Amino acid sequence: MVNREEGLGCMSDSYANVRVSTKIITSSDCVLTLMLLGFGDLRDLMNLSGLSEYKITLILDELEKKHLISKIKKGFIFKRTYYELTNEGYQRALRIYTILKEDAETLRDLIYKGSTNEILSILSKYSRESLWIFKALDLLEEDLIERIIKIKGRQREF
Protein backbone atom coordinates (compact mmCIF):
# COMPACT_ATOMS: atom_id res chain seq x y z
CA MET A 1 0.00 0.00 0.00
CA VAL A 2 1.14 3.49 -0.68
CA ASN A 3 1.34 6.05 2.05
CA ARG A 4 1.06 9.47 0.48
CA GLU A 5 3.07 11.23 3.18
CA GLU A 6 6.01 8.87 2.79
CA GLY A 7 5.81 8.88 -1.00
CA LEU A 8 5.96 5.10 -1.24
CA GLY A 9 4.91 3.18 -4.33
CA CYS A 10 6.08 3.22 -7.88
CA MET A 11 5.49 6.58 -9.49
CA SER A 12 2.46 7.06 -7.27
CA ASP A 13 1.64 10.48 -8.70
CA SER A 14 1.42 9.22 -12.28
CA TYR A 15 -0.36 5.95 -11.46
CA ALA A 16 -2.66 7.07 -8.68
CA ASN A 17 -5.51 9.06 -10.14
CA VAL A 18 -8.06 8.60 -7.40
CA ARG A 19 -7.42 9.21 -3.72
CA VAL A 20 -10.02 9.12 -1.00
CA SER A 21 -7.83 8.15 1.92
CA THR A 22 -4.08 8.35 2.30
CA LYS A 23 -3.61 4.83 0.96
CA ILE A 24 -4.00 3.51 -2.56
CA ILE A 25 -3.07 0.26 -4.29
CA THR A 26 -0.87 0.96 -7.31
CA SER A 27 0.45 -1.12 -10.18
CA SER A 28 3.74 -1.51 -8.30
CA ASP A 29 1.86 -3.01 -5.36
CA CYS A 30 0.15 -5.41 -7.74
CA VAL A 31 3.48 -6.44 -9.29
CA LEU A 32 4.78 -7.19 -5.78
CA THR A 33 1.74 -9.40 -5.23
CA LEU A 34 2.38 -11.32 -8.44
CA MET A 35 5.94 -11.87 -7.29
CA LEU A 36 4.63 -13.20 -3.98
CA LEU A 37 2.84 -15.89 -5.97
CA GLY A 38 6.06 -16.86 -7.78
CA PHE A 39 6.03 -14.73 -10.92
CA GLY A 40 9.48 -13.14 -11.06
CA ASP A 41 10.15 -13.09 -14.78
CA LEU A 42 9.61 -9.93 -16.84
CA ARG A 43 7.55 -11.80 -19.45
CA ASP A 44 5.29 -13.38 -16.84
CA LEU A 45 4.68 -10.01 -15.22
CA MET A 46 3.89 -8.43 -18.60
CA ASN A 47 1.49 -11.22 -19.60
CA LEU A 48 -0.38 -11.28 -16.31
CA SER A 49 -0.62 -7.52 -15.89
CA GLY A 50 -1.22 -6.45 -19.47
CA LEU A 51 1.25 -3.63 -18.86
CA SER A 52 3.95 -2.82 -21.39
CA GLU A 53 7.55 -3.92 -20.98
CA TYR A 54 8.48 -0.27 -20.45
CA LYS A 55 6.01 0.19 -17.56
CA ILE A 56 6.94 -3.11 -15.93
CA THR A 57 10.65 -2.24 -16.20
CA LEU A 58 10.04 1.16 -14.58
CA ILE A 59 8.09 -0.47 -11.77
CA LEU A 60 10.77 -3.12 -11.21
CA ASP A 61 13.55 -0.51 -11.19
CA GLU A 62 11.66 1.55 -8.61
CA LEU A 63 10.94 -1.49 -6.43
CA GLU A 64 14.60 -2.47 -6.59
CA LYS A 65 15.70 1.03 -5.55
CA LYS A 66 13.40 0.74 -2.53
CA HIS A 67 14.94 -2.64 -1.67
CA LEU A 68 11.61 -4.44 -2.01
CA ILE A 69 12.97 -6.78 -4.70
CA SER A 70 16.36 -7.96 -5.87
CA LYS A 71 17.51 -8.73 -9.39
CA ILE A 72 19.19 -12.06 -10.08
CA LYS A 73 20.59 -13.65 -13.23
CA LYS A 74 19.91 -17.33 -13.95
CA GLY A 75 21.18 -19.64 -16.63
CA PHE A 76 24.54 -20.79 -17.92
CA ILE A 77 24.35 -20.10 -21.64
CA PHE A 78 21.25 -17.96 -21.90
CA LYS A 79 21.25 -15.60 -18.96
CA ARG A 80 17.81 -14.41 -17.92
CA THR A 81 16.96 -11.81 -15.34
CA TYR A 82 14.56 -12.73 -12.56
CA TYR A 83 13.34 -10.76 -9.61
CA GLU A 84 12.83 -11.96 -6.06
CA LEU A 85 11.15 -10.33 -3.11
CA THR A 86 13.33 -9.14 -0.27
CA ASN A 87 12.14 -9.68 3.30
CA GLU A 88 10.56 -6.23 3.37
CA GLY A 89 9.02 -6.78 -0.08
CA TYR A 90 7.59 -10.11 1.03
CA GLN A 91 5.90 -8.56 4.07
CA ARG A 92 4.46 -5.74 2.00
CA ALA A 93 3.25 -8.09 -0.75
CA LEU A 94 1.56 -10.30 1.84
CA ARG A 95 -0.33 -7.32 3.30
CA ILE A 96 -1.41 -6.23 -0.18
CA TYR A 97 -2.56 -9.73 -1.12
CA THR A 98 -4.67 -9.94 2.04
CA ILE A 99 -6.31 -6.61 1.20
CA LEU A 100 -6.95 -7.71 -2.39
CA LYS A 101 -8.62 -10.94 -1.26
CA GLU A 102 -10.82 -9.11 1.25
CA ASP A 103 -11.77 -6.44 -1.28
CA ALA A 104 -12.56 -9.06 -3.93
CA GLU A 105 -14.95 -10.87 -1.58
CA THR A 106 -16.61 -7.62 -0.57
CA LEU A 107 -16.90 -6.42 -4.18
CA ARG A 108 -18.45 -9.73 -5.23
CA ASP A 109 -21.12 -9.40 -2.53
CA LEU A 110 -21.79 -5.74 -3.28
CA ILE A 111 -22.12 -6.33 -7.02
CA TYR A 112 -24.81 -8.93 -6.44
CA LYS A 113 -26.57 -6.55 -4.04
CA GLY A 114 -26.22 -3.64 -6.48
CA SER A 115 -24.58 -1.32 -3.94
CA THR A 116 -22.92 1.08 -6.38
CA ASN A 117 -21.79 3.68 -3.84
CA GLU A 118 -20.13 1.08 -1.64
CA ILE A 119 -18.43 -0.46 -4.69
CA LEU A 120 -17.05 2.93 -5.68
CA SER A 121 -15.84 3.49 -2.14
CA ILE A 122 -13.75 0.30 -2.27
CA LEU A 123 -12.50 1.00 -5.79
CA SER A 124 -11.35 4.46 -4.76
CA LYS A 125 -8.23 2.96 -3.20
CA TYR A 126 -7.14 1.43 -6.52
CA SER A 127 -5.41 3.30 -9.29
CA ARG A 128 -6.92 2.81 -12.72
CA GLU A 129 -3.91 0.81 -13.83
CA SER A 130 -4.16 -1.62 -10.91
CA LEU A 131 -7.64 -3.08 -11.48
CA TRP A 132 -6.18 -5.86 -13.66
CA ILE A 133 -4.86 -7.55 -10.52
CA PHE A 134 -8.25 -9.03 -9.66
CA LYS A 135 -8.24 -10.95 -12.95
CA ALA A 136 -4.55 -11.88 -12.83
CA LEU A 137 -4.94 -13.44 -9.39
CA ASP A 138 -8.29 -15.07 -10.22
CA LEU A 139 -9.89 -13.23 -7.32
CA LEU A 140 -12.91 -12.14 -9.37
CA GLU A 141 -14.58 -13.66 -12.38
CA GLU A 142 -14.26 -11.82 -15.69
CA ASP A 143 -17.96 -10.85 -15.86
CA LEU A 144 -17.71 -9.24 -12.41
CA ILE A 145 -14.60 -7.34 -13.45
CA GLU A 146 -16.47 -6.05 -16.50
CA ARG A 147 -19.31 -4.87 -14.25
CA ILE A 148 -16.81 -3.13 -11.97
CA ILE A 149 -15.22 -1.37 -14.94
CA LYS A 150 -18.66 -0.22 -16.13
CA ILE A 151 -19.55 1.08 -12.68
CA LYS A 152 -16.18 2.77 -12.30
CA GLY A 153 -16.42 4.10 -15.86
CA ARG A 154 -19.48 6.14 -14.94
CA GLN A 155 -17.29 8.29 -12.73
CA ARG A 156 -15.31 11.22 -14.12
CA GLU A 157 -12.01 10.10 -12.56
CA PHE A 158 -11.94 6.92 -14.63
Secondary structure as UniProt FT lines:
FT   STRAND          2..3
FT   TURN            4..7
FT   TURN            10..11
FT   HELIX           12..15
FT   STRAND          23..25
FT   HELIX           27..36
FT   TURN            37..38
FT   HELIX           42..49
FT   HELIX           53..65
FT   TURN            66..67
FT   STRAND          69..74
FT   STRAND          80..85
FT   HELIX           87..113
FT   HELIX           116..123
FT   TURN            124..125
FT   HELIX           128..130
FT   TURN            131..132
FT   HELIX           133..136
FT   TURN            137..138
FT   HELIX           142..153
FT   TURN            156..157
//
